[in-house]
């Protein structure tokens, strides 16, 4: 019976290709399901032979740790070079969106707190 290995929603293409290559290199038979035409189904990577489950999980855990360490080292290198994106950099990239979000947050807070503030006075 097939066993779900990885949910593929929001998984980058490069990561998916690396996972496929990893499974192929170790002769682990997997197949992929898509999100469907409307994007409401569960995209996932499935293992055909459940006898290979332990091996596949171990490989995926090792791969995930390596990918995490690589991303962390890249981030630290950017941070040391002063090129890592900060919250202020993101706000500067699109100030209109930033101001719109602040206004929406303010409006939601006002609407949420107004009944309680009217009780106090």
VEXKOL-588127 format. One record per atom (N, C-alpha, C, O): residue in one letter; atom name; residue number from 1; x, y negated, z negated. Coordinates in steps of 0.1 Angstrom, whole numbers, always signed. Each point is the difference from the previous one (the first is absolute). Layout:
+-----+------+-----+-------+-------+-------+
! res ! atom !   n !    c1 !    c2 !    c3 !
+-----+------+-----+-------+-------+-------+
!   A !   CA ! NUM !     X !     Y !     Z !
...
+-----+------+-----+-------+-------+-------+
END
This chain:
+-----+------+-----+-------+-------+-------+
! res ! atom !   n !    c1 !    c2 !    c3 !
+-----+------+-----+-------+-------+-------+
!   X !    N !   1 !    +8 !   +12 !    +0 !
!   X !   CA !   1 !    -8 !   -12 !    +0 !
!   X !    C !   1 !    +9 !   -12 !    +0 !
!   X !    O !   1 !   +10 !    -1 !    -6 !
!   X !    N !   2 !   -14 !   -10 !   +13 !
!   X !   CA !   2 !    +7 !   -12 !    +1 !
!   X !    C !   2 !    +0 !    -8 !   -13 !
!   X !    O !   2 !    -9 !    +0 !    -8 !
!   X !    N !   3 !   +21 !    -6 !    +5 !
!   X !   CA !   3 !    +2 !    -8 !   -12 !
!   X !    C !   3 !    +4 !   -14 !    +4 !
!   X !    O !   3 !    +9 !    -2 !    +8 !
!   X !    N !   4 !   -15 !    -8 !   -14 !
!   X !   CA !   4 !    +3 !   -14 !    +3 !
!   X !    C !   4 !   +13 !    -3 !    -7 !
!   X !    O !   4 !    +2 !    +1 !   -12 !
!   X !    N !   5 !    +8 !    -6 !   +20 !
!   X !   CA !   5 !   +13 !    -4 !    -5 !
!   X !    C !   5 !    +0 !   -15 !    -3 !
!   X !    O !   5 !    +4 !    -4 !   -11 !
!   X !    N !   6 !    -8 !    -4 !   +21 !
!   X !   CA !   6 !    +2 !   -15 !    -2 !
!   X !    C !   6 !   -12 !    -7 !    +6 !
!   X !    O !   6 !    -5 !    +4 !   +11 !
!   X !    N !   7 !    -1 !   -13 !   -18 !
!   X !   CA !   7 !   -10 !    -9 !    +6 !
!   X !    C !   7 !    +7 !   -11 !    +8 !
!   X !    O !   7 !   +10 !    -5 !    -5 !
!   X !    N !   8 !   -14 !    +3 !   +17 !
!   X !   CA !   8 !    +7 !    -9 !    +9 !
!   X !    C !   8 !    -6 !   -14 !    +2 !
!   X !    O !   8 !    +4 !    -7 !    +8 !
!   X !    N !   9 !   -14 !    +4 !   -16 !
!   X !   CA !   9 !    -5 !   -14 !    +1 !
!   X !    C !   9 !   +11 !   -10 !    -5 !
!   X !    O !   9 !    +5 !    +2 !   -11 !
!   X !    N !  10 !    -3 !   -12 !   +19 !
!   X !   CA !  10 !   +10 !   -10 !    -2 !
!   X !    C !  10 !   +15 !    +5 !    -1 !
!   X !    O !  10 !    +8 !    -6 !    -6 !
!   X !    N !  11 !    -6 !   +17 !   +13 !
!   X !   CA !  11 !   +14 !    +5 !    +0 !
!   X !    C !  11 !    +7 !    -5 !   +13 !
!   X !    O !  11 !    -6 !    +1 !   +11 !
!   X !    N !  12 !   +17 !    -8 !   -12 !
!   X !   CA !  12 !    +7 !    -5 !   +12 !
!   X !    C !  12 !    +4 !   +11 !   +10 !
!   X !    O !  12 !    +2 !   +11 !    -4 !
!   X !    N !  13 !    -2 !   -15 !   +16 !
!   X !   CA !  13 !    +4 !   +10 !   +11 !
!   X !    C !  13 !   +13 !    +6 !    -2 !
!   X !    O !  13 !    +2 !   +12 !    +2 !
!   X !    N !  14 !    +8 !   -20 !    -6 !
!   X !   CA !  14 !   +14 !    +5 !    -2 !
!   X !    C !  14 !    +0 !   +11 !   -11 !
!   X !    O !  14 !    +7 !   +10 !    +2 !
!   X !    N !  15 !   -14 !   -12 !   -12 !
!   X !   CA !  15 !    -1 !   +10 !   -11 !
!   X !    C !  15 !    -7 !   +13 !    +5 !
!   X !    O !  15 !    +5 !   +11 !    -4 !
!   X !    N !  16 !   -16 !   -13 !   +11 !
!   X !   CA !  16 !    -7 !   +12 !    +6 !
!   X !    C !  16 !    +9 !    +8 !    +9 !
!   X !    O !  16 !    +1 !   +12 !    -1 !
!   X !    N !  17 !    +7 !   -19 !    +9 !
!   X !   CA !  17 !    +9 !    +7 !    +9 !
!   X !    C !  17 !   +11 !    +7 !    -7 !
!   X !    O !  17 !    +4 !   +12 !    +3 !
!   X !    N !  18 !    +1 !   -18 !   -14 !
!   X !   CA !  18 !   +10 !    +7 !    -8 !
!   X !    C !  18 !    -5 !   +12 !    -7 !
!   X !    O !  18 !    +7 !   +10 !    -1 !
!   X !    N !  19 !   -20 !   -11 !    -4 !
!   X !   CA !  19 !    -6 !   +12 !    -7 !
!   X !    C !  19 !    -2 !   +11 !   +10 !
!   X !    O !  19 !    +3 !   +12 !    -3 !
!   X !    N !  20 !    -8 !   -15 !   +15 !
!   X !   CA !  20 !    -1 !   +10 !   +11 !
!   X !    C !  20 !   +13 !    +7 !    +3 !
!   X !    O !  20 !    +1 !   +12 !    +1 !
!   X !    N !  21 !   +10 !   -20 !    +0 !
!   X !   CA !  21 !   +13 !    +5 !    +4 !
!   X !    C !  21 !    +5 !    +9 !   -12 !
!   X !    O !  21 !    +6 !   +10 !    +3 !
!   X !    N !  22 !    -8 !   -15 !   -15 !
!   X !   CA !  22 !    +4 !    +8 !   -12 !
!   X !    C !  22 !    -7 !   +14 !    +0 !
!   X !    O !  22 !    +7 !   +10 !    -2 !
!   X !    N !  23 !   -20 !   -10 !    +4 !
!   X !   CA !  23 !    -7 !   +13 !    +0 !
!   X !    C !  23 !    +4 !    +9 !   +12 !
!   X !    O !  23 !    +1 !   +12 !    -1 !
!   X !    N !  24 !    +2 !   -18 !   +13 !
!   X !   CA !  24 !    +4 !    +7 !   +11 !
!   X !    C !  24 !   +14 !    +6 !    -2 !
!   X !    O !  24 !    +3 !   +11 !    +4 !
!   X !    N !  25 !    +6 !   -18 !   -11 !
!   X !   CA !  25 !   +13 !    +4 !    -2 !
!   X !    C !  25 !    +1 !   +12 !    -9 !
!   X !    O !  25 !    +9 !    +8 !    +0 !
!   X !    N !  26 !   -19 !    -6 !    -9 !
!   X !   CA !  26 !    -1 !   +11 !    -9 !
!   X !    C !  26 !   -10 !   +10 !    +4 !
!   X !    O !  26 !    -4 !    +9 !    -8 !
!   X !    N !  27 !    -1 !    -9 !   +20 !
!   X !   CA !  27 !   -10 !    +9 !    +6 !
!   X !    C !  27 !   -12 !    +1 !    -9 !
!   X !    O !  27 !    -5 !   +11 !    -2 !
!   X !    N !  28 !    +0 !   -22 !    -2 !
!   X !   CA !  28 !   -13 !    +0 !    -7 !
!   X !    C !  28 !   -10 !    -5 !    +9 !
!   X !    O !  28 !    +0 !   -11 !    +6 !
!   X !    N !  29 !   -11 !   +19 !    -4 !
!   X !   CA !  29 !   -10 !    -2 !   +10 !
!   X !    C !  29 !   -11 !    -9 !    -6 !
!   X !    O !  29 !    -7 !    +3 !    -9 !
!   X !    N !  30 !    +6 !   -16 !   +14 !
!   X !   CA !  30 !    -9 !    -9 !    -5 !
!   X !    C !  30 !    -8 !    -6 !   +12 !
!   X !    O !  30 !    +4 !    +1 !   +12 !
!   X !    N !  31 !   -16 !    -6 !   -15 !
!   X !   CA !  31 !    -8 !    -8 !   +10 !
!   X !    C !  31 !    -5 !   -12 !    -6 !
!   X !    O !  31 !    -1 !    -1 !   -12 !
!   X !    N !  32 !    -3 !    -8 !   +20 !
!   X !   CA !  32 !    -5 !   -13 !    -4 !
!   X !    C !  32 !   -15 !    -3 !    +4 !
!   X !    O !  32 !    -4 !    +4 !   +11 !
!   X !    N !  33 !    -3 !    -9 !   -20 !
!   X !   CA !  33 !   -14 !    -4 !    +3 !
!   X !    C !  33 !    +0 !   -16 !    +0 !
!   X !    O !  33 !    +6 !    -6 !    -8 !
!   X !    N !  34 !   -14 !    +1 !   +17 !
!   X !   CA !  34 !    -1 !   -15 !    +1 !
!   X !    C !  34 !   -12 !    -5 !    -8 !
!   X !    O !  34 !    -7 !    +7 !    -6 !
!   X !    N !  35 !    +6 !   -20 !    +6 !
!   X !   CA !  35 !   -11 !    -7 !    -7 !
!   X !    C !  35 !   -13 !    +0 !    +8 !
!   X !    O !  35 !   -10 !    -5 !    -5 !
!   X !    N !  36 !   +11 !   +10 !   +17 !
!   X !   CA !  36 !   -12 !    +1 !    +8 !
!   X !    C !  36 !    -2 !   -13 !    +8 !
!   X !    O !  36 !    +7 !   -10 !    -2 !
!   X !    N !  37 !   -18 !   +10 !   +10 !
!   X !   CA !  37 !    -3 !   -12 !    +8 !
!   X !    C !  37 !    -3 !   -12 !    -8 !
!   X !    O !  37 !    +3 !   -11 !    +4 !
!   X !    N !  38 !   -10 !   +13 !   -15 !
!   X !   CA !  38 !    -5 !   -11 !    -8 !
!   X !    C !  38 !   +10 !    -3 !   -12 !
!   X !    O !  38 !    -2 !   -10 !    -7 !
!   X !    N !  39 !   +12 !   +18 !    +5 !
!   X !   CA !  39 !   +10 !    -2 !   -10 !
!   X !    C !  39 !    -6 !    +3 !   -14 !
!   X !    O !  39 !    +6 !    -5 !   -10 !
!   X !    N !  40 !   -16 !   +14 !    +9 !
!   X !   CA !  40 !    -5 !    +3 !   -13 !
!   X !    C !  40 !    +4 !   +14 !    -5 !
!   X !    O !  40 !    -2 !    +3 !   -12 !
!   X !    N !  41 !    +7 !    +5 !   +20 !
!   X !   CA !  41 !    +5 !   +13 !    -4 !
!   X !    C !  41 !   +14 !    -1 !    -7 !
!   X !    O !  41 !    +6 !   -11 !    +1 !
!   X !    N !  42 !    -2 !   +21 !    -7 !
!   X !   CA !  42 !   +13 !    +0 !    -8 !
!   X !    C !  42 !   +11 !    +4 !   +10 !
!   X !    O !  42 !    +1 !   +12 !    +3 !
!   X !    N !  43 !    +8 !   -21 !    +1 !
!   X !   CA !  43 !   +11 !    +4 !    +7 !
!   X !    C !  43 !   +10 !    +7 !   -10 !
!   X !    O !  43 !    +3 !    -5 !   -10 !
!   X !    N !  44 !    +2 !   +17 !   +14 !
!   X !   CA !  44 !    +8 !    +7 !    -9 !
!   X !    C !  44 !   +10 !   +10 !    +8 !
!   X !    O !  44 !    -3 !    +2 !   +12 !
!   X !    N !  45 !   +13 !    +2 !   -19 !
!   X !   CA !  45 !    +9 !   +11 !    +5 !
!   X !    C !  45 !    -3 !   +12 !    -7 !
!   X !    O !  45 !    +0 !    +1 !   -13 !
!   X !    N !  46 !    -3 !   +10 !   +20 !
!   X !   CA !  46 !    -4 !   +13 !    -6 !
!   X !    C !  46 !   +10 !   +11 !    +3 !
!   X !    O !  46 !    +7 !    +0 !   +10 !
!   X !    N !  47 !    -5 !    +8 !   -20 !
!   X !   CA !  47 !    +8 !   +12 !    +1 !
!   X !    C !  47 !    -8 !   +12 !    +4 !
!   X !    O !  47 !   -10 !    +3 !    -6 !
!   X !    N !  48 !   +14 !    +4 !   +17 !
!   X !   CA !  48 !    -8 !   +11 !    +5 !
!   X !    C !  48 !    +2 !   +12 !    -9 !
!   X !    O !  48 !   -10 !    +7 !    -3 !
!   X !    N !  49 !   +22 !    -4 !    -1 !
!   X !   CA !  49 !    +3 !   +12 !    -8 !
!   X !    C !  49 !    +2 !    -4 !   -15 !
!   X !    O !  49 !   +11 !    -6 !    -3 !
!   X !    N !  50 !   -20 !    +9 !    -5 !
!   X !   CA !  50 !    +1 !    -4 !   -14 !
!   X !    C !  50 !   +11 !    +7 !    -8 !
!   X !    O !  50 !    +3 !    -3 !   -11 !
!   X !    N !  51 !    +4 !   +13 !   +17 !
!   X !   CA !  51 !   +11 !    +7 !    -6 !
!   X !    C !  51 !   +12 !    -9 !    +0 !
!   X !    O !  51 !   +10 !    +2 !    -8 !
!   X !    N !  52 !   -10 !   -12 !   +17 !
!   X !   CA !  52 !   +12 !   -10 !    +1 !
!   X !    C !  52 !    -3 !   -12 !    -9 !
!   X !    O !  52 !    +8 !   -10 !    +1 !
!   X !    N !  53 !   -18 !   +10 !    -9 !
!   X !   CA !  53 !    -4 !   -12 !    -7 !
!   X !    C !  53 !   +11 !    -5 !   -10 !
!   X !    O !  53 !    +3 !   -12 !    +0 !
!   X !    N !  54 !    +3 !   +21 !    -7 !
!   X !   CA !  54 !   +10 !    -5 !   -10 !
!   X !    C !  54 !   +12 !    -6 !    +7 !
!   X !    O !  54 !    +5 !   -10 !    -4 !
!   X !    N !  55 !    -1 !   +17 !   +15 !
!   X !   CA !  55 !   +12 !    -6 !    +8 !
!   X !    C !  55 !    -4 !   -13 !    +6 !
!   X !    O !  55 !    +8 !    -9 !    +0 !
!   X !    N !  56 !   -20 !    +8 !    +6 !
!   X !   CA !  56 !    -4 !   -13 !    +6 !
!   X !    C !  56 !    -1 !   -11 !   -11 !
!   X !    O !  56 !    +4 !   -11 !    +3 !
!   X !    N !  57 !   -10 !   +14 !   -14 !
!   X !   CA !  57 !    -1 !   -10 !   -11 !
!   X !    C !  57 !   +14 !    -5 !    -5 !
!   X !    O !  57 !    +2 !   -12 !    -2 !
!   X !    N !  58 !    +7 !   +22 !    +1 !
!   X !   CA !  58 !   +14 !    -4 !    -5 !
!   X !    C !  58 !    +6 !    -9 !   +11 !
!   X !    O !  58 !    +7 !    -9 !    -4 !
!   X !    N !  59 !    -8 !   +13 !   +17 !
!   X !   CA !  59 !    +6 !    -9 !   +10 !
!   X !    C !  59 !    -6 !   -14 !    +0 !
!   X !    O !  59 !    +7 !   -10 !    +2 !
!   X !    N !  60 !   -20 !    +9 !    -3 !
!   X !   CA !  60 !    -7 !   -13 !    -1 !
!   X !    C !  60 !    +4 !    -8 !   -12 !
!   X !    O !  60 !    +2 !   -12 !    +1 !
!   X !    N !  61 !    -1 !   +19 !   -12 !
!   X !   CA !  61 !    +5 !    -8 !   -12 !
!   X !    C !  61 !   +14 !    -5 !    +1 !
!   X !    O !  61 !    +3 !   -11 !    -3 !
!   X !    N !  62 !    +6 !   +19 !    +9 !
!   X !   CA !  62 !   +13 !    -4 !    +2 !
!   X !    C !  62 !    +1 !   -12 !   +11 !
!   X !    O !  62 !    +7 !    -9 !    -2 !
!   X !    N !  63 !   -15 !   +11 !   +12 !
!   X !   CA !  63 !    -1 !   -11 !   +10 !
!   X !    C !  63 !    -5 !   -13 !    -6 !
!   X !    O !  63 !    +5 !   -10 !    +3 !
!   X !    N !  64 !   -16 !   +11 !   -11 !
!   X !   CA !  64 !    -5 !   -12 !    -6 !
!   X !    C !  64 !   +10 !    -7 !    -9 !
!   X !    O !  64 !    +1 !   -12 !    +0 !
!   X !    N !  65 !    +6 !   +20 !    -7 !
!   X !   CA !  65 !   +10 !    -6 !    -9 !
!   X !    C !  65 !   +11 !    -7 !    +8 !
!   X !    O !  65 !    +5 !   -11 !    -3 !
!   X !    N !  66 !    +0 !   +17 !   +14 !
!   X !   CA !  66 !   +10 !    -6 !    +8 !
!   X !    C !  66 !    -5 !   -12 !    +7 !
!   X !    O !  66 !    +7 !   -10 !    +0 !
!   X !    N !  67 !   -19 !   +10 !    +4 !
!   X !   CA !  67 !    -6 !   -12 !    +7 !
!   X !    C !  67 !    -2 !   -11 !   -10 !
!   X !    O !  67 !    +3 !   -12 !    +3 !
!   X !    N !  68 !    -7 !   +15 !   -16 !
!   X !   CA !  68 !    -1 !   -10 !   -10 !
!   X !    C !  68 !   +14 !    -6 !    -3 !
!   X !    O !  68 !    +1 !   -12 !    -1 !
!   X !    N !  69 !    +9 !   +20 !    -1 !
!   X !   CA !  69 !   +13 !    -5 !    -3 !
!   X !    C !  69 !    +6 !    -9 !   +11 !
!   X !    O !  69 !    +6 !   -10 !    -2 !
!   X !    N !  70 !    -9 !   +14 !   +15 !
!   X !   CA !  70 !    +4 !    -8 !   +11 !
!   X !    C !  70 !    -7 !   -14 !    +0 !
!   X !    O !  70 !    +7 !   -10 !    +2 !
!   X !    N !  71 !   -20 !   +10 !    -4 !
!   X !   CA !  71 !    -7 !   -12 !    +0 !
!   X !    C !  71 !    +4 !    -9 !   -12 !
!   X !    O !  71 !    +1 !   -12 !    +2 !
!   X !    N !  72 !    +2 !   +18 !   -13 !
!   X !   CA !  72 !    +4 !    -7 !   -12 !
!   X !    C !  72 !   +14 !    -7 !    +3 !
!   X !    O !  72 !    +2 !   -11 !    -4 !
!   X !    N !  73 !    +7 !   +19 !   +10 !
!   X !   CA !  73 !   +13 !    -6 !    +2 !
!   X !    C !  73 !    +0 !   -11 !   +11 !
!   X !    O !  73 !    +7 !   -10 !    -1 !
!   X !    N !  74 !   -16 !   +11 !   +11 !
!   X !   CA !  74 !    -2 !   -10 !   +10 !
!   X !    C !  74 !    -5 !   -13 !    -7 !
!   X !    O !  74 !    +4 !   -11 !    +3 !
!   X !    N !  75 !   -14 !   +13 !   -12 !
!   X !   CA !  75 !    -6 !   -11 !    -7 !
!   X !    C !  75 !   +11 !    -7 !    -9 !
!   X !    O !  75 !    +1 !   -12 !    +0 !
!   X !    N !  76 !    +7 !   +20 !    -7 !
!   X !   CA !  76 !   +10 !    -6 !    -9 !
!   X !    C !  76 !   +10 !    -7 !    +9 !
!   X !    O !  76 !    +5 !   -11 !    -5 !
!   X !    N !  77 !    -1 !   +16 !   +16 !
!   X !   CA !  77 !   +10 !    -7 !    +9 !
!   X !    C !  77 !    -6 !   -13 !    +5 !
!   X !    O !  77 !    +7 !   -10 !    +0 !
!   X !    N !  78 !   -20 !    +9 !    +4 !
!   X !   CA !  78 !    -6 !   -12 !    +4 !
!   X !    C !  78 !    -1 !   -10 !   -12 !
!   X !    O !  78 !    +2 !   -12 !    +2 !
!   X !    N !  79 !    -5 !   +17 !   -14 !
!   X !   CA !  79 !    -1 !    -8 !   -11 !
!   X !    C !  79 !   +13 !    -7 !    -4 !
!   X !    O !  79 !    +1 !   -11 !    -3 !
!   X !    N !  80 !   +10 !   +19 !    +4 !
!   X !   CA !  80 !   +13 !    -5 !    -3 !
!   X !    C !  80 !    +5 !   -10 !   +10 !
!   X !    O !  80 !    +7 !   -10 !    -3 !
!   X !    N !  81 !   -12 !   +12 !   +16 !
!   X !   CA !  81 !    +4 !   -10 !   +10 !
!   X !    C !  81 !    -9 !   -12 !    +0 !
!   X !    O !  81 !    +2 !   -10 !    +8 !
!   X !    N !  82 !   -13 !   +10 !   -16 !
!   X !   CA !  82 !    -9 !   -11 !    -1 !
!   X !    C !  82 !   -10 !    +0 !   +11 !
!   X !    O !  82 !    -6 !   -11 !    +3 !
!   X !    N !  83 !    +4 !   +22 !    +4 !
!   X !   CA !  83 !    -9 !    +0 !   +11 !
!   X !    C !  83 !   -13 !    +8 !    -3 !
!   X !    O !  83 !    -8 !    +2 !    +9 !
!   X !    N !  84 !    +6 !    +3 !   -21 !
!   X !   CA !  84 !   -12 !    +7 !    -3 !
!   X !    C !  84 !   -12 !   -10 !    -1 !
!   X !    O !  84 !    +1 !   -11 !    -5 !
!   X !    N !  85 !   -12 !   +16 !   +11 !
!   X !   CA !  85 !   -12 !    -9 !    +0 !
!   X !    C !  85 !    -6 !    -1 !   -14 !
!   X !    O !  85 !    -1 !   +10 !    -7 !
!   X !    N !  86 !    -2 !   -22 !    +3 !
!   X !   CA !  86 !    -6 !    -3 !   -13 !
!   X !    C !  86 !   -15 !    -4 !    +2 !
!   X !    O !  86 !    -4 !    -2 !   +12 !
!   X !    N !  87 !    -3 !    +0 !   -23 !
!   X !   CA !  87 !   -14 !    -4 !    +1 !
!   X !    C !  87 !    -1 !   -14 !    +7 !
!   X !    O !  87 !    -8 !    -3 !    +8 !
!   X !    N !  88 !   +18 !    -5 !   -12 !
!   X !   CA !  88 !    +0 !   -14 !    +6 !
!   X !    C !  88 !    +3 !    +1 !   +15 !
!   X !    O !  88 !    -6 !    -8 !    +7 !
!   X !    N !  89 !   +14 !   +17 !    -3 !
!   X !   CA !  89 !    +3 !    +1 !   +15 !
!   X !    C !  89 !   -13 !    +4 !    +7 !
!   X !    O !  89 !    -3 !    -5 !   +11 !
!   X !    N !  90 !    -4 !   +14 !   -17 !
!   X !   CA !  90 !   -13 !    +5 !    +7 !
!   X !    C !  90 !   -10 !   -11 !    +0 !
!   X !    O !  90 !    -7 !    -2 !   +10 !
!   X !    N !  91 !    +6 !    -6 !   -20 !
!   X !   CA !  91 !    -9 !   -12 !    +0 !
!   X !    C !  91 !    +4 !   -10 !   +10 !
!   X !    O !  91 !    -8 !    -6 !    +6 !
!   X !    N !  92 !   +21 !    +4 !    -4 !
!   X !   CA !  92 !    +5 !   -10 !   +10 !
!   X !    C !  92 !    -2 !    +5 !   +14 !
!   X !    O !  92 !    -2 !    -8 !    +9 !
!   X !    N !  93 !    +1 !   +21 !    -7 !
!   X !   CA !  93 !    -2 !    +5 !   +14 !
!   X !    C !  93 !   -14 !    -3 !    +5 !
!   X !    O !  93 !    -2 !    -3 !   +12 !
!   X !    N !  94 !    -8 !    +3 !   -21 !
!   X !   CA !  94 !   -13 !    -3 !    +4 !
!   X !    C !  94 !    -7 !    -8 !   -11 !
!   X !    O !  94 !    -8 !    +6 !    -8 !
!   X !    N !  95 !   +10 !   -19 !    +7 !
!   X !   CA !  95 !    -5 !    -8 !   -11 !
!   X !    C !  95 !   -15 !    -1 !    +0 !
!   X !    O !  95 !    -7 !    -1 !   -10 !
!   X !    N !  96 !    +1 !    +1 !   +22 !
!   X !   CA !  96 !   -15 !    -1 !    +1 !
!   X !    C !  96 !    -6 !   +12 !    -7 !
!   X !    O !  96 !   -10 !    -1 !    -7 !
!   X !    N !  97 !   +15 !   +13 !   +10 !
!   X !   CA !  97 !    -6 !   +12 !    -6 !
!   X !    C !  97 !    +2 !    +0 !   -15 !
!   X !    O !  97 !    -9 !    +4 !    -8 !
!   X !    N !  98 !   +21 !    -9 !    +3 !
!   X !   CA !  98 !    +3 !    +0 !   -14 !
!   X !    C !  98 !   -10 !   -10 !    -7 !
!   X !    O !  98 !    -5 !    +4 !   -10 !
!   X !    N !  99 !    +3 !   -15 !   +16 !
!   X !   CA !  99 !   -10 !   -10 !    -6 !
!   X !    C !  99 !   -14 !    +6 !    +0 !
!   X !    O !  99 !    -8 !    -2 !    -9 !
!   X !    N ! 100 !    +4 !    +8 !   +20 !
!   X !   CA ! 100 !   -13 !    +6 !    +1 !
!   X !    C ! 100 !    -2 !   +11 !   -11 !
!   X !    O ! 100 !   -11 !    +0 !    -6 !
!   X !    N ! 101 !   +21 !    +8 !    +4 !
!   X !   CA ! 101 !    -1 !   +10 !   -10 !
!   X !    C ! 101 !    -1 !    -6 !   -14 !
!   X !    O ! 101 !    -8 !    +4 !    -8 !
!   X !    N ! 102 !   +15 !   -15 !    +5 !
!   X !   CA ! 102 !    -1 !    -7 !   -13 !
!   X !    C ! 102 !   -14 !    -5 !    -2 !
!   X !    O ! 102 !    -5 !    +0 !   -11 !
!   X !    N ! 103 !    +0 !    -6 !   +22 !
!   X !   CA ! 103 !   -14 !    -6 !    -1 !
!   X !    C ! 103 !   -10 !   +11 !    -3 !
!   X !    O ! 103 !    -9 !    -2 !    -8 !
!   X !    N ! 104 !   +11 !   +14 !   +15 !
!   X !   CA ! 104 !   -10 !   +11 !    -2 !
!   X !    C ! 104 !    +1 !    +5 !   -14 !
!   X !    O ! 104 !   -10 !    +3 !    -7 !
!   X !    N ! 105 !   +23 !    -2 !    +2 !
!   X !   CA ! 105 !    +2 !    +5 !   -14 !
!   X !    C ! 105 !    -7 !   -10 !   -10 !
!   X !    O ! 105 !    -6 !    +4 !    -9 !
!   X !    N ! 106 !    +8 !   -17 !   +11 !
!   X !   CA ! 106 !    -6 !   -10 !    -8 !
!   X !    C ! 106 !   -15 !    +1 !    +0 !
!   X !    O ! 106 !    -6 !    -1 !   -10 !
!   X !    N ! 107 !    +0 !    +2 !   +22 !
!   X !   CA ! 107 !   -14 !    +1 !    +1 !
!   X !    C ! 107 !    -5 !   +12 !    -7 !
!   X !    O ! 107 !   -11 !    +0 !    -7 !
!   X !    N ! 108 !   +17 !   +12 !    +8 !
!   X !   CA ! 108 !    -4 !   +12 !    -7 !
!   X !    C ! 108 !    +1 !    -2 !   -15 !
!   X !    O ! 108 !    -9 !    +5 !    -7 !
!   X !    N ! 109 !   +19 !   -11 !    +3 !
!   X !   CA ! 109 !    +2 !    -2 !   -15 !
!   X !    C ! 109 !   -11 !    -9 !    -5 !
!   X !    O ! 109 !    -6 !    +2 !   -10 !
!   X !    N ! 110 !    +3 !   -13 !   +18 !
!   X !   CA ! 110 !   -11 !    -9 !    -4 !
!   X !    C ! 110 !   -13 !    +7 !    -1 !
!   X !    O ! 110 !    -7 !    -1 !   -10 !
!   X !    N ! 111 !    +4 !    +9 !   +20 !
!   X !   CA ! 111 !   -13 !    +7 !    +1 !
!   X !    C ! 111 !    -1 !   +10 !   -12 !
!   X !    O ! 111 !   -10 !    +2 !    -6 !
!   X !    N ! 112 !   +21 !    +5 !    +4 !
!   X !   CA ! 112 !    +1 !   +10 !   -11 !
!   X !    C ! 112 !    -1 !    -6 !   -14 !
!   X !    O ! 112 !    -7 !    +6 !    -9 !
!   X !    N ! 113 !   +13 !   -17 !    +7 !
!   X !   CA ! 113 !    +1 !    -6 !   -14 !
!   X !    C ! 113 !   -12 !   -10 !    -3 !
!   X !    O ! 113 !    -2 !    -3 !   -11 !
!   X !    N ! 114 !    -4 !    -2 !   +21 !
!   X !   CA ! 114 !   -11 !   -10 !    -1 !
!   X !    C ! 114 !   -11 !    +4 !   -10 !
!   X !    O ! 114 !    -3 !    -8 !    -9 !
!   X !    N ! 115 !    -2 !   +20 !    +9 !
!   X !   CA ! 115 !   -10 !    +4 !    -9 !
!   X !    C ! 115 !    +5 !    +0 !   -15 !
!   X !    O ! 115 !    -8 !    -4 !    -9 !
!   X !    N ! 116 !   +20 !    +8 !    +7 !
!   X !   CA ! 116 !    +6 !    +0 !   -14 !
!   X !    C ! 116 !    +3 !   -14 !    -4 !
!   X !    O ! 116 !    -2 !    -3 !   -12 !
!   X !    N ! 117 !    +6 !    -6 !   +21 !
!   X !   CA ! 117 !    +3 !   -14 !    -4 !
!   X !    C ! 117 !   -13 !    -7 !    -3 !
!   X !    O ! 117 !    +0 !    -9 !    -9 !
!   X !    N ! 118 !   -11 !   +12 !   +15 !
!   X !   CA ! 118 !   -13 !    -7 !    -2 !
!   X !    C ! 118 !    -6 !    +5 !   -14 !
!   X !    O ! 118 !    -8 !    -8 !    -6 !
!   X !    N ! 119 !   +12 !   +19 !    +1 !
!   X !   CA ! 119 !    -4 !    +5 !   -13 !
!   X !    C ! 119 !    +7 !    -8 !   -11 !
!   X !    O ! 119 !    -6 !    -2 !   -11 !
!   X !    N ! 120 !   +18 !    -3 !   +13 !
!   X !   CA ! 120 !    +8 !    -7 !   -10 !
!   X !    C ! 120 !    -6 !   -14 !    -2 !
!   X !    O ! 120 !    -1 !    -4 !   -12 !
!   X !    N ! 121 !    -3 !    -2 !   +22 !
!   X !   CA ! 121 !    -5 !   -14 !    -2 !
!   X !    C ! 121 !   -14 !    -1 !    -3 !
!   X !    O ! 121 !    -5 !   -12 !    -2 !
+-----+------+-----+-------+-------+-------+
END
